[in-house]
Amino acid sequence: MLSYIFRRLLLMIPTLLCISAVVFIIIQLPPGDYLETYISELRASGEQVSLERVAFMREEYGLDQPVLSQYFFWLSGILHGDFGYSFEYNQPVLDVIGERLPLNVLLNLTTLCFIYIVSFPIAFYSAINQYSIGDYTFSLLGFLGLATPNFLLALVLLWLANAWLGVSVGGLMAPEYIDAPWSWAKMGSVLTHLGVPVLVIGTSGTASMIRRLRANLLDELQKQYVVTGLAKGLPRWRLLLKYPVRMSLNPFIADIGTILPSVVSGSSLVAVVMSLQTLGPLLVRALQSQDMYLAGTIVMLEAFLVVLGVLVSDLMLAWLDPRIRLQGGLRR
């Protein structure tokens, strides 16, 4: 097992290098660069920009260098812990990301907990009581959750809160705490604003997980070993929890590769609609303004979490399902 983990960790190095090259090339594909976008915005607002200033800024930011040189400059900086400079915010990239990353992690971890806590009991109940009134009710709610776009639900809740309660549920904290240092009052404001974004972002994920887990569990319940175990008098709940439930969790363990990056990215469209102070809107703005170091760092962070999540899911699957370990032993 240790040799397998070591090989996988070594494989992560060339994988991330290839991803970094692809990411940087894609970010550079749109015509122009950050300075051209910035100068166009200044001229649109009526300000004049001298050619000398443009040349100085292009040299200052290193945008006069070839793309390959810019890539190796960025890559060497990453290896030394320097992820570059954000043109848009006039700050190091790590400082810009560090301001939003804790809120991002808090929001999306809370959403994941909400999804699992709500979906698992409902899915187990629906599978065990197939075609009952409760199963039909939860199935209807699941289809509604899948059919309703998150951003539309966010807009509806924003309008209802403003029209009926006269309050704004946008953002992750009250406006007076946005630039304030962390305190108990600011933490309380974050916790009170967390409910609506968690409900909006978690709705479709909960509905999707209910449908998938119900289908997996129904498939396991129809297998011969379950029928044989019940016929021999094994306690029903003990049999269900020890075997079918465990086997039906395999696809969700395999999904860790997509769950980990969602902790960083979350739902960007919902974050834009609800004015959430997370990394999603930051990435969208960085791509629009061609702030390449900021956009590249956020995408690379998500790519690293995908690669790490795939490794973690493989190890957890081998622990959860003995058949995976047995097949590996036969191949060796």
Helices and strands as residue ranges (DSSP letters): H 2-28, H 34-44, H 51-61, H 67-79, E 85-86, E 91-92, H 93-128, H 133-147, H 150-160, I 161-165, G 175-177, H 184-193, H 195-221, H 224-231, H 236-242, H 244-248, H 250-254, H 256-265, H 268-273, H 279-289, H 292-320, H 322-331
